[in-house]
Amino acid sequence: MGDAMTSDFTTLDATGLRCPLPVLRARKVLRSVPDGGTLSIRTTDPAAPSDFEAFCRETGHVFIGVEDDGDARVVTLRKAT
């Protein structure tokens, strides 16, 4: 199907959603992400980056980082293997 480093990348638009909805939506989407795959979540909730760090600590997924993107932030996670 392709190289795992490039093909296992999923995005989720959670803009306009407030805590806990971005994390709940991400949890649902992660079910379909392959192990070791990457999920990028675009969010406007200022609490989302810290919520996702806590989510990763609790679930074993890897918090890769957060970047500003205009009026939103993009949080990137790697699914646990």
C-alpha positions as CSV (number, residue, x, y, z in Angstrom):
1,M,0.0,0.0,0.0
2,G,2.9,2.4,0.6
3,D,5.5,3.4,3.0
4,A,4.2,3.5,6.6
5,M,6.0,6.8,7.3
6,T,3.9,8.6,4.7
7,S,0.7,6.7,4.1
8,D,-0.6,6.3,7.7
9,F,-1.6,10.0,8.2
10,T,-5.1,10.9,9.2
11,T,-6.5,14.4,9.8
12,L,-9.5,15.5,11.9
13,D,-11.1,18.9,11.8
14,A,-12.3,19.7,15.4
15,T,-12.5,23.5,14.9
16,G,-15.4,25.0,16.8
17,L,-15.6,22.1,19.3
18,R,-14.9,22.6,23.0
19,C,-13.5,20.2,25.5
20,P,-14.0,17.3,25.7
21,L,-15.3,16.9,22.2
22,P,-12.0,17.2,20.3
23,V,-10.5,14.4,22.4
24,L,-13.7,12.3,22.1
25,R,-13.7,12.7,18.3
26,A,-10.0,11.9,18.1
27,R,-10.5,8.7,20.2
28,K,-13.1,7.6,17.8
29,V,-11.0,8.3,14.7
30,L,-7.9,6.6,16.2
31,R,-9.8,3.3,16.1
32,S,-9.4,3.4,12.3
33,V,-5.8,4.7,12.3
34,P,-3.2,1.9,11.8
35,D,-0.9,1.2,14.7
36,G,2.0,3.6,14.5
37,G,0.0,5.9,12.2
38,T,-0.3,9.6,12.7
39,L,-3.4,11.7,13.6
40,S,-3.4,15.4,13.1
41,I,-6.2,17.3,14.8
42,R,-7.1,21.0,13.9
43,T,-8.7,22.7,16.8
44,T,-9.7,26.1,18.1
45,D,-10.2,25.0,21.7
46,P,-7.3,26.7,23.7
47,A,-7.3,23.8,26.2
48,A,-7.0,21.1,23.5
49,P,-3.2,20.8,23.5
50,S,-3.0,20.1,27.2
51,D,-6.1,17.8,26.9
52,F,-4.3,15.8,24.2
53,E,-1.1,15.5,26.2
54,A,-3.1,14.1,29.1
55,F,-5.0,11.8,26.7
56,C,-1.7,10.4,25.4
57,R,-0.4,9.8,28.9
58,E,-3.5,7.9,29.8
59,T,-3.7,5.8,26.6
60,G,-0.1,5.2,25.6
61,H,-0.4,7.2,22.3
62,V,2.5,9.6,21.5
63,F,2.0,13.3,21.7
64,I,4.2,14.6,18.8
65,G,3.5,18.3,19.2
66,V,1.3,21.3,18.4
67,E,1.7,24.0,15.8
68,D,-0.2,27.3,15.3
69,D,-2.2,27.5,12.1
70,G,-3.9,30.9,11.8
71,D,-6.6,31.0,14.4
72,A,-6.3,27.3,15.1
73,R,-3.8,24.9,16.4
74,V,-2.8,21.6,14.9
75,V,-2.1,18.8,17.4
76,T,-0.3,15.7,16.1
77,L,-0.4,12.3,17.8
78,R,1.1,8.9,16.9
79,K,-1.1,5.9,17.6
80,A,0.3,3.4,20.1
81,T,1.5,0.1,18.6
